[in-house]
Amino acid sequence: MIIYDLICEHSHRFEGWFKSATDFTAQKSEGMLSCPMCSSRNVTKLPTASRINLKRDDSKAPDHVMADVSSTLIEKIQDYVDSHYDDVGKDFPEEARKIYYGETSARNIRGTASVDEVQALNEEGIPALPIPGAPIDKTKLN
């Protein structure tokens, strides 16, 4: 079974479960897919997380090994963003708009924004991408 994240033309997000990738393609071409919220038949797949190839049989790797790989990857992403992007904090949506519309000099920025704010930026054509927060060290929890 394959689970795809789907979105309709009205930005409604939902999941679709398919027997195979070709099953999704067949259902889409036959007009069998529709948004459960608005019934739109203009449905597309959203990008999904890539699989990390560790050059070994991951199905036999213990869960903690895969969690360590995920944590390491997230930490690398965070380190890169921290060192290459200016932190504008809660002013992220406003600062992103200023850069996009040429009101201030272009630069890489990071900060905080709600899901709705990120979606509004993307709808305006302003690329904004949420990244995961720092992983929680479960050994340090009370």
For each residue, the residues with C-beta under 8 A, 3 or more apart:
1: 17 18 19
2: 17 18 19 20 21 23 24
3: 15 16 17 18
4: 15 16 18 24 45 46 48
5: 13 14 15 45 46 48
6: 13 14 15 16 33 43 44 45 46
7: 11 12 13 14 43 44 46
8: 11 12 14 34 35 37 38 40 42 43
9: 40 42
10: 35 37 38 40
11: 7 8 119 123
12: 7 8 35 36 37 38 40
13: 5 6 7 46
14: 5 6 7 8 35 36 37
15: 3 4 5 6
16: 3 4 6 24 33 43
17: 1 2 3
18: 1 2 3 4 21 23 24 27
19: 1 2 23
20: 2 23 24
21: 2 18 24 25
22: 25 26
23: 2 18 19 20 26 27
24: 2 4 16 18 20 21 27 28 45
25: 21 22 28 29
26: 22 23 29 30
27: 18 23 24 30 32 33
28: 24 25 31 32 33 43
29: 25 26
30: 26 27
31: 28 41
32: 27 28
33: 6 16 27 28 41 43
34: 8 39 40 41 43
35: 8 10 12 14 38 39 40 41 43
36: 12 14 39
37: 8 10 12 14
38: 8 10 12 35
39: 34 35 36
40: 8 9 10 12 34 35 43
41: 31 33 34 35
42: 8 9
43: 6 7 8 16 28 33 34 35 40
44: 6 7
45: 4 5 6 24 48
46: 4 5 6 7 13
47:
48: 4 5 45
49:
50:
51:
52: 69 70 73
53:
54: 58 61 69
55:
56: 60 61
57: 60 61
58: 54 61 66
59:
60: 56 57
61: 54 56 57 58 65 66
62: 65 66
63: 66 67
64: 67 68
65: 61 62 68 69
66: 58 61 62 63 69 70
67: 63 64 70 71
68: 64 65 71 72
69: 52 54 65 66 72 73
70: 52 66 67 73 74 135
71: 67 68 74 75 135
72: 68 69 75 76
73: 52 69 70 76 77
74: 70 71 77 78 132 134 135
75: 71 72 78 79 134 135
76: 72 73 79 80
77: 73 74 80 81 131 132
78: 74 75 81 82 131 134
79: 75 76 82 83
80: 76 77 83 84
81: 77 78 84 85 110 131
82: 78 79 85 87 110
83: 79 80
84: 80 81 108
85: 81 82 108 109 110
86: 107 108 109 110
87: 82 109 110 111
88: 91 92 95 109 110 111
89: 92 111 112
90: 111 112
91: 88 94 95 111
92: 88 89 95 96 109 110 111 112 113 117 128
93: 96 97 113 117 120 121 128
94: 91 97 98
95: 88 91 92 98 99 104 109 111
96: 92 93 99 100 109 121 126 128
97: 93 94 100 101 103 121 124 126
98: 94 95 101 103 104
99: 95 96 102 103 104 105 106 107 109
100: 96 97 124 125 126
101: 97 98
102: 99
103: 97 98 99
104: 95 98 99
105: 99
106: 99
107: 86 99
108: 84 85 86
109: 85 86 87 88 92 95 96 99
110: 81 82 85 86 87 88 92
111: 87 88 89 90 91 92 95
112: 89 90 92
113: 92 93 117 118 121 128 130
114: 117 118
115: 118 119 130
116: 119 120
117: 92 93 113 114 120 121
118: 113 114 115 121 122 128 129 130
119: 11 115 116 122 123
120: 93 116 117 123 124
121: 93 96 97 113 117 118 124 126 127 128
122: 118 119 125 126 127 128
123: 11 119 120
124: 97 100 120 121
125: 100 122
126: 96 97 100 121 122
127: 121 122
128: 92 93 96 113 118 121 122
129: 118
130: 113 115 118
131: 77 78 81
132: 74 77 135
133:
134: 74 75 78
135: 70 71 74 75 132
136: 141
137: 140 141
138: 141
139:
140: 137
141: 136 137 138
142:
